[in-house]
């Protein structure tokens, strides 16, 4: 399949550019090298009255499963602004981000996830177009077996650690291999597509 150069419109060639170590789309017309970089996902663990806000997904992958408000960062916004926007889009939630609590770099998905702790500013929430429903959950009522993605579980577990010891409220760099020894959840087994 031909890929056209976004600079000059000529067809590109898949090859390893000089002084590089991996294949890229290279334009022989203008010399442009087209890099494909990881996507950034931003999201938030939204707190309100000792409860957490979760969204039941209305889109694939993982339709019908619960997640935190999260999605791809847009050009022209900061990561916290993206988390605020995603909370509004998915749950019509007005939030304020408090702290970055987790950074997950997931090479197999070509994603970097930046997840924040956030406070709900207004209790009025409703499902946005990407959610079937939204709901508040007590910590002991989180539907662990119905979570959409492993990273949702990881960041909720991280939030529980922080709740127990606020001194742990620092950035963590998550390595999915670290979690491989845990029992694989139904979300991990059924994960067939890209997160978000």
Backbone as CSV, one residue per row, in Angstrom:
resi,resn,N_x,N_y,N_z,CA_x,CA_y,CA_z,C_x,C_y,C_z
1,UNK,0.844,-1.178,0.000,0.000,0.000,0.000,0.889,1.240,0.000
2,UNK,0.637,2.123,-0.908,1.449,3.338,-1.018,1.034,4.357,0.034
3,UNK,2.026,4.965,0.621,1.800,6.064,1.553,2.352,7.305,0.881
4,UNK,1.584,8.370,0.924,2.018,9.603,0.270,2.633,10.560,1.277
5,UNK,3.659,11.233,0.840,4.366,12.202,1.676,3.437,13.355,2.016
6,UNK,3.351,13.688,3.279,2.487,14.797,3.688,3.105,16.152,3.355
7,UNK,4.379,16.159,2.965,5.030,17.416,2.586,4.901,17.715,1.096
8,UNK,5.149,16.692,0.235,5.149,16.963,-1.211,4.156,16.119,-1.998
9,UNK,3.573,15.085,-1.379,2.583,14.260,-2.057,3.137,13.069,-2.815
10,UNK,4.447,12.949,-2.930,5.050,11.810,-3.635,4.867,10.535,-2.815
11,UNK,4.966,9.391,-3.483,4.886,8.115,-2.765,6.133,7.935,-1.901
12,UNK,5.942,7.347,-0.735,7.072,7.076,0.151,7.508,5.625,-0.018
13,UNK,8.692,5.337,0.482,9.254,3.989,0.458,9.529,3.583,1.896
14,UNK,9.163,2.342,2.241,9.418,1.826,3.586,10.851,1.319,3.616
15,UNK,11.718,2.000,4.394,13.127,1.621,4.460,13.751,2.183,5.730
16,UNK,14.955,1.726,6.009,15.708,2.240,7.153,16.498,3.457,6.676
17,UNK,16.177,4.655,7.181,16.922,5.848,6.763,18.380,5.775,7.228
18,UNK,19.222,6.542,6.552,20.639,6.616,6.913,20.763,7.010,8.384
19,UNK,21.650,6.361,9.097,21.929,6.613,10.516,20.744,6.318,11.430
20,UNK,19.791,5.521,10.966,18.653,5.126,11.801,18.744,3.622,12.032
21,UNK,17.860,3.075,12.864,17.919,1.645,13.143,16.581,0.935,12.946
22,UNK,15.600,1.618,12.358,14.311,0.978,12.119,13.669,1.533,10.853
23,UNK,12.760,0.733,10.310,12.090,1.153,9.083,11.142,2.314,9.332
24,UNK,11.095,3.190,8.345,10.191,4.336,8.379,9.727,4.597,6.949
25,UNK,8.689,5.400,6.791,8.268,5.831,5.463,9.131,7.024,5.076
26,UNK,9.877,6.872,3.971,10.822,7.897,3.526,10.403,8.379,2.137
27,UNK,10.372,9.689,1.967,10.054,10.278,0.670,11.353,10.554,-0.083
28,UNK,11.492,9.941,-1.250,12.680,10.188,-2.067,12.531,11.470,-2.876
29,UNK,11.308,12.012,-2.925,11.081,13.257,-3.643,11.642,14.462,-2.910
30,UNK,11.311,14.576,-1.620,11.756,15.749,-0.850,12.672,15.391,0.319
31,UNK,12.849,14.092,0.591,13.726,13.671,1.677,13.063,13.582,3.042
32,UNK,11.771,13.882,3.111,11.045,13.843,4.392,11.015,12.418,4.939
33,UNK,11.303,12.287,6.235,11.174,11.007,6.935,9.928,11.114,7.804
34,UNK,9.023,10.169,7.638,7.758,10.201,8.373,7.865,9.292,9.597
35,UNK,7.904,9.910,10.764,8.008,9.181,12.025,6.610,8.879,12.552
36,UNK,6.437,7.693,13.087,5.191,7.319,13.747,5.552,7.104,15.207
37,UNK,4.985,7.929,16.068,5.344,7.913,17.481,4.189,7.425,18.343
38,UNK,4.466,7.042,19.585,3.402,6.570,20.468,2.318,7.623,20.679
39,UNK,1.124,7.131,20.942,-0.012,7.986,21.274,0.008,8.237,22.781
40,UNK,-0.435,9.416,23.170,-0.519,9.758,24.589,-1.979,9.673,25.019
41,UNK,-2.224,8.897,26.065,-3.551,8.774,26.658,-3.533,9.542,27.970
42,UNK,-4.568,10.341,28.201,-4.694,11.083,29.454,-6.015,10.701,30.108
43,UNK,-6.007,10.627,31.428,-7.225,10.259,32.131,-7.150,10.647,33.584
44,UNK,-8.243,10.355,34.299,-8.294,10.763,35.702,-9.079,9.775,36.546
45,UNK,-8.615,9.630,37.784,-9.359,8.925,38.820,-10.082,10.028,39.579
46,UNK,-11.388,10.132,39.340,-12.184,11.250,39.850,-12.806,10.879,41.192
47,UNK,-12.504,11.692,42.194,-12.997,11.471,43.555,-14.139,12.431,43.870
48,UNK,-15.138,11.914,44.599,-16.235,12.751,45.085,-16.846,12.066,46.303
49,UNK,-16.802,12.713,47.456,-17.388,12.162,48.691,-16.974,10.710,48.945
50,UNK,-15.687,10.433,48.935,-15.155,9.087,49.174,-15.654,8.053,48.171
51,UNK,-16.051,8.526,47.012,-16.463,7.621,45.938,-15.674,7.968,44.676
52,UNK,-15.673,7.024,43.743,-14.968,7.206,42.474,-15.966,7.217,41.329
53,UNK,-15.676,8.011,40.324,-16.512,8.085,39.133,-15.975,7.123,38.075
54,UNK,-16.832,6.238,37.603,-16.470,5.335,36.512,-17.489,5.466,35.386
55,UNK,-17.048,5.137,34.180,-17.884,5.219,32.984,-17.986,3.832,32.358
56,UNK,-19.200,3.454,31.959,-19.379,2.188,31.228,-19.280,2.504,29.732
57,UNK,-18.315,1.895,29.070,-18.000,2.228,27.677,-19.132,1.877,26.711
58,UNK,-19.382,2.791,25.755,-20.361,2.525,24.699,-19.676,2.269,23.361
59,UNK,-18.342,2.254,23.359,-17.586,2.067,22.122,-16.589,0.919,22.280
60,UNK,-16.197,0.374,21.153,-15.150,-0.651,21.151,-13.792,0.027,21.249
61,UNK,-12.812,-0.629,21.774,-12.902,-1.969,22.349,-13.528,-1.951,23.747
62,UNK,-14.046,-3.086,24.146,-14.540,-3.322,25.509,-15.847,-2.595,25.809
63,UNK,-16.762,-2.556,24.837,-18.087,-1.984,25.064,-18.736,-2.669,26.259
64,UNK,-19.360,-1.870,27.121,-20.078,-2.402,28.276,-19.242,-2.581,29.523
65,UNK,-17.945,-2.369,29.428,-17.072,-2.502,30.588,-16.776,-1.129,31.181
66,UNK,-16.402,-1.122,32.453,-16.168,0.118,33.198,-14.739,0.616,33.034
67,UNK,-14.598,1.922,33.011,-13.292,2.551,32.884,-13.291,3.888,33.613
68,UNK,-12.124,4.462,33.751,-12.030,5.841,34.222,-12.195,6.740,32.996
69,UNK,-12.566,8.006,33.185,-12.608,8.913,32.035,-11.191,9.084,31.480
70,UNK,-10.997,8.706,30.239,-9.662,8.775,29.633,-9.779,8.678,28.125
71,UNK,-8.751,9.161,27.449,-8.719,9.070,25.996,-7.464,9.717,25.454
72,UNK,-7.390,9.776,24.146,-6.195,10.321,23.509,-6.105,11.827,23.687
73,UNK,-4.897,12.272,23.980,-4.603,13.695,24.096,-4.693,14.337,22.716
74,UNK,-5.189,15.556,22.669,-5.310,16.295,21.411,-4.141,17.261,21.259
75,UNK,-3.832,17.615,20.021,-2.834,18.652,19.773,-3.316,19.964,20.388
76,UNK,-2.380,20.751,20.887,-2.711,22.067,21.411,-3.239,22.086,22.830
77,UNK,-3.181,20.955,23.531,-3.615,20.951,24.924,-2.533,20.323,25.791
78,UNK,-2.516,20.717,27.069,-1.606,20.093,28.020,-2.223,18.776,28.477
79,UNK,-1.431,17.935,29.114,-1.954,16.661,29.610,-3.085,16.871,30.620
80,UNK,-2.939,17.776,31.616,-4.065,17.998,32.530,-5.308,18.531,31.811
81,UNK,-5.122,19.398,30.823,-6.275,19.893,30.058,-6.963,18.749,29.322
82,UNK,-6.174,17.824,28.802,-6.747,16.664,28.131,-7.549,15.797,29.083
83,UNK,-7.047,15.597,30.293,-7.776,14.809,31.289,-9.097,15.486,31.650
84,UNK,-9.072,16.802,31.791,-10.297,17.560,32.089,-11.291,17.414,30.933
85,UNK,-10.812,17.549,29.702,-11.680,17.419,28.525,-12.294,16.024,28.445
86,UNK,-11.482,14.991,28.653,-11.995,13.619,28.582,-13.067,13.360,29.640
87,UNK,-12.888,13.899,30.847,-13.904,13.731,31.896,-15.218,14.373,31.465
88,UNK,-15.130,15.518,30.801,-16.344,16.185,30.321,-16.980,15.381,29.178
89,UNK,-16.170,14.939,28.225,-16.707,14.213,27.076,-17.374,12.902,27.478
90,UNK,-16.787,12.185,28.413,-17.287,10.855,28.746,-18.316,10.840,29.864
91,UNK,-18.266,11.829,30.758,-19.165,11.798,31.919,-19.814,13.144,32.218
92,UNK,-19.613,14.123,31.339,-20.115,15.483,31.597,-19.719,15.931,33.004
93,UNK,-18.518,15.522,33.388,-17.992,15.821,34.727,-17.064,17.024,34.657
94,UNK,-17.305,17.982,35.523,-16.398,19.126,35.663,-15.414,18.766,36.758
95,UNK,-14.131,18.657,36.393,-13.122,18.216,37.353,-11.958,19.187,37.413
96,UNK,-11.185,19.011,38.468,-9.904,19.704,38.610,-8.864,18.633,38.905
97,UNK,-7.792,18.592,38.109,-6.749,17.597,38.364,-5.922,18.036,39.565
98,UNK,-5.596,17.062,40.422,-4.836,17.337,41.643,-3.363,16.968,41.493
99,UNK,-3.099,15.755,41.036,-1.717,15.273,40.954,-1.618,14.160,39.926
100,UNK,-0.487,14.088,39.276,-0.191,12.972,38.386,0.147,11.777,39.268
101,UNK,-0.609,10.687,39.130,-0.387,9.550,40.027,0.203,8.334,39.325
102,UNK,0.152,8.298,38.000,0.719,7.133,37.318,1.097,7.486,35.889
103,UNK,2.221,6.932,35.470,2.664,7.015,34.082,2.912,5.580,33.638
104,UNK,2.170,5.136,32.638,2.340,3.786,32.129,2.827,3.864,30.690
105,UNK,3.937,3.219,30.410,4.482,3.154,29.064,4.255,1.738,28.556
106,UNK,3.378,1.596,27.574,2.964,0.277,27.109,3.402,0.112,25.658
107,UNK,4.565,-0.479,25.478,5.180,-0.576,24.152,4.326,-1.371,23.170
108,UNK,3.700,-2.447,23.614,2.940,-3.280,22.678,1.723,-2.562,22.122
109,UNK,1.267,-1.502,22.807,0.145,-0.698,22.318,0.598,0.633,21.734
110,UNK,1.897,0.892,21.787,2.432,2.190,21.346,1.731,3.333,22.069
111,UNK,1.616,3.212,23.392,0.936,4.218,24.207,1.779,4.617,25.405
112,UNK,1.620,5.868,25.787,2.074,6.364,27.079,0.824,6.926,27.745
113,UNK,0.520,6.442,28.942,-0.676,6.892,29.645,-0.284,7.753,30.835
114,UNK,-0.883,8.938,30.909,-0.675,9.878,32.009,-1.992,9.981,32.759
115,UNK,-2.008,9.486,33.994,-3.253,9.394,34.750,-3.168,10.235,36.017
116,UNK,-4.200,11.026,36.226,-4.236,12.009,37.305,-5.259,11.645,38.366
117,UNK,-5.009,12.109,39.565,-6.034,12.138,40.608,-6.786,13.433,40.366
118,UNK,-8.110,13.396,40.467,-8.906,14.594,40.204,-10.060,14.692,41.184
119,UNK,-10.520,15.915,41.378,-11.653,16.199,42.247,-12.823,16.645,41.382
120,UNK,-13.995,16.100,41.664,-15.207,16.503,40.966,-15.683,17.823,41.549
121,UNK,-15.942,18.800,40.697,-16.348,20.127,41.154,-17.851,20.272,41.284
122,UNK,-18.605,19.406,40.623,-20.063,19.496,40.598,-20.604,18.080,40.505
123,UNK,-21.499,17.688,41.392,-21.979,16.306,41.461,-22.838,15.903,40.267
124,UNK,-23.224,16.850,39.439,-24.061,16.513,38.282,-23.190,15.895,37.188
125,UNK,-23.440,14.634,36.914,-22.735,13.928,35.845,-23.768,13.164,35.024
126,UNK,-23.419,12.884,33.796,-24.277,12.060,32.940,-23.420,11.468,31.836
127,UNK,-23.918,10.416,31.243,-23.161,9.738,30.198,-22.990,10.636,28.985
128,UNK,-21.750,10.726,28.517,-21.465,11.401,27.258,-21.611,10.403,26.117
129,UNK,-21.291,10.802,24.887,-21.493,9.924,23.733,-20.657,8.639,23.736
130,UNK,-19.568,8.591,24.499,-18.735,7.385,24.533,-19.035,6.500,25.740
131,UNK,-20.100,6.846,26.498,-20.445,6.092,27.706,-21.902,5.651,27.659
132,UNK,-22.150,4.413,28.100,-23.519,3.932,28.253,-24.147,4.513,29.509
133,UNK,-23.326,4.609,30.554,-23.763,5.181,31.827,-22.534,5.580,32.622
134,UNK,-22.752,6.408,33.624,-21.693,6.772,34.562,-22.234,6.547,35.962
135,UNK,-21.339,6.229,36.888,-21.781,5.951,38.255,-20.647,6.208,39.232
136,UNK,-21.049,6.484,40.472,-20.092,6.630,41.561,-20.001,5.301,42.298
137,UNK,-18.778,4.905,42.661,-18.565,3.655,43.381,-17.781,3.912,44.654
138,UNK,-18.228,3.271,45.754,-17.424,3.228,46.966,-16.210,2.356,46.642
139,UNK,-15.141,2.531,47.407,-13.925,1.750,47.148,-14.200,0.248,47.156
140,UNK,-15.020,-0.208,48.110,-15.273,-1.654,48.190,-16.345,-2.115,47.204
141,UNK,-16.890,-1.204,46.416,-17.900,-1.567,45.431,-17.426,-1.476,43.990
142,UNK,-16.135,-1.239,43.802,-15.595,-1.134,42.440,-15.812,-2.474,41.720
143,UNK,-16.377,-2.462,40.509,-16.631,-3.713,39.777,-15.353,-4.261,39.130
144,UNK,-14.476,-4.811,39.953,-13.147,-5.241,39.500,-13.193,-6.197,38.316
145,UNK,-14.163,-7.104,38.287,-14.243,-8.081,37.198,-14.841,-7.504,35.923
146,UNK,-15.304,-6.265,35.989,-15.927,-5.640,34.819,-15.143,-4.425,34.336
147,UNK,-13.869,-4.318,34.725,-13.057,-3.185,34.279,-12.577,-3.432,32.850
148,UNK,-12.556,-2.376,32.062,-12.277,-2.486,30.631,-10.840,-2.877,30.309
149,UNK,-9.877,-2.329,31.043,-8.474,-2.512,30.675,-7.611,-2.749,31.911
150,UNK,-6.505,-3.461,31.751,-5.594,-3.661,32.877,-5.108,-2.358,33.497
151,UNK,-4.868,-1.339,32.698,-4.365,-0.085,33.276,-5.391,0.584,34.176
152,UNK,-6.672,0.349,33.932,-7.702,0.897,34.831,-7.551,0.241,36.202
153,UNK,-7.391,-1.070,36.213,-7.171,-1.782,37.478,-5.922,-1.249,38.174
154,UNK,-4.828,-1.122,37.409,-3.566,-0.689,38.008,-3.694,0.678,38.654
155,UNK,-4.313,1.634,37.958,-4.390,2.983,38.521,-5.370,3.035,39.690
156,UNK,-6.417,2.217,39.675,-7.317,2.178,40.833,-6.599,1.559,42.031
157,UNK,-5.816,0.504,41.792,-5.025,-0.078,42.881,-4.020,0.942,43.405
158,UNK,-3.418,1.688,42.515,-2.476,2.751,42.911,-3.193,3.794,43.759
159,UNK,-4.417,4.137,43.387,-5.197,5.114,44.150,-5.501,4.611,45.552
160,UNK,-5.746,3.306,45.669,-5.988,2.725,46.993,-4.727,2.830,47.843
161,UNK,-3.560,2.560,47.243,-2.289,2.707,47.973,-2.112,4.140,48.466
162,UNK,-2.397,5.092,47.600,-2.239,6.503,47.963,-3.228,6.881,49.054
163,UNK,-4.438,6.351,48.966,-5.454,6.636,49.990,-4.985,6.129,51.351
164,UNK,-4.331,4.960,51.368,-3.839,4.385,52.616,-2.603,5.109,53.127
165,UNK,-1.801,5.646,52.223,-0.564,6.329,52.592,-0.356,7.525,51.667
166,UNK,-0.922,8.701,52.030,-0.824,9.876,51.164,0.608,10.252,50.796
167,UNK,1.584,9.815,51.555,2.974,10.079,51.221,3.408,9.404,49.927
168,UNK,2.621,8.426,49.464,2.931,7.730,48.220,2.410,8.476,46.997
169,UNK,1.814,9.624,47.206,1.213,10.372,46.096,2.289,10.998,45.222
170,UNK,3.060,10.160,44.582,4.108,10.616,43.670,3.944,9.874,42.351
171,UNK,4.600,10.374,41.341,4.533,9.746,40.031,5.137,8.352,40.105
172,UNK,4.463,7.401,39.504,5.020,6.055,39.384,5.132,5.737,37.909
173,UNK,6.169,5.056,37.555,6.310,4.612,36.178,5.910,3.157,36.157
174,UNK,4.771,2.878,35.597,4.264,1.520,35.567,4.931,0.707,34.489
175,UNK,5.313,-0.494,34.831,5.868,-1.428,33.872,4.920,-2.614,33.842
176,UNK,4.210,-2.824,32.740,3.250,-3.918,32.702,3.825,-5.263,33.115
177,UNK,5.112,-5.497,32.912,5.713,-6.767,33.328,5.622,-6.935,34.840
178,UNK,5.630,-5.818,35.575,5.525,-5.855,37.028,4.206,-6.480,37.462
179,UNK,3.181,-6.312,36.640,1.859,-6.796,37.004,1.580,-8.186,36.451
180,UNK,2.510,-8.746,35.684,2.275,-10.025,35.027,2.064,-11.153,36.022
181,UNK,2.620,-11.039,37.227,2.491,-12.115,38.202,1.122,-12.116,38.872
182,UNK,0.367,-11.038,38.714,-0.963,-11.005,39.311,-1.913,-11.866,38.485
183,UNK,-2.975,-12.298,39.118,-3.958,-13.091,38.402,-4.503,-12.272,37.242
184,UNK,-4.520,-12.881,36.062,-5.020,-12.149,34.897,-6.527,-11.980,35.024
185,UNK,-6.961,-10.748,34.901,-8.388,-10.451,35.003,-9.080,-10.794,33.692
186,UNK,-10.398,-10.832,33.717,-11.141,-11.079,32.487,-10.868,-9.979,31.484
187,UNK,-10.609,-8.776,31.961,-10.291,-7.670,31.046,-8.987,-7.940,30.320
188,UNK,-8.009,-8.463,31.025,-6.717,-8.739,30.397,-6.845,-9.875,29.388
189,UNK,-7.623,-10.903,29.742,-7.791,-12.036,28.836,-8.559,-11.640,27.584
190,UNK,-9.553,-10.789,27.756,-10.422,-10.444,26.634,-9.917,-9.266,25.825
191,UNK,-8.875,-8.626,26.305,-8.371,-7.441,25.604,-7.947,-7.830,24.199
192,UNK,-8.689,-7.332,23.243,-8.366,-7.673,21.868,-7.952,-6.469,21.057
193,UNK,-8.266,-5.289,21.551,-7.946,-4.091,20.796,-7.105,-3.155,21.602
194,UNK,-6.919,-1.988,21.055,-6.117,-0.975,21.714,-6.940,-0.320,22.809
195,UNK,-6.275,0.047,23.877,-6.958,0.768,24.939,-7.317,2.151,24.448
196,UNK,-8.390,2.650,24.960,-8.940,3.970,24.667,-9.583,3.935,23.347
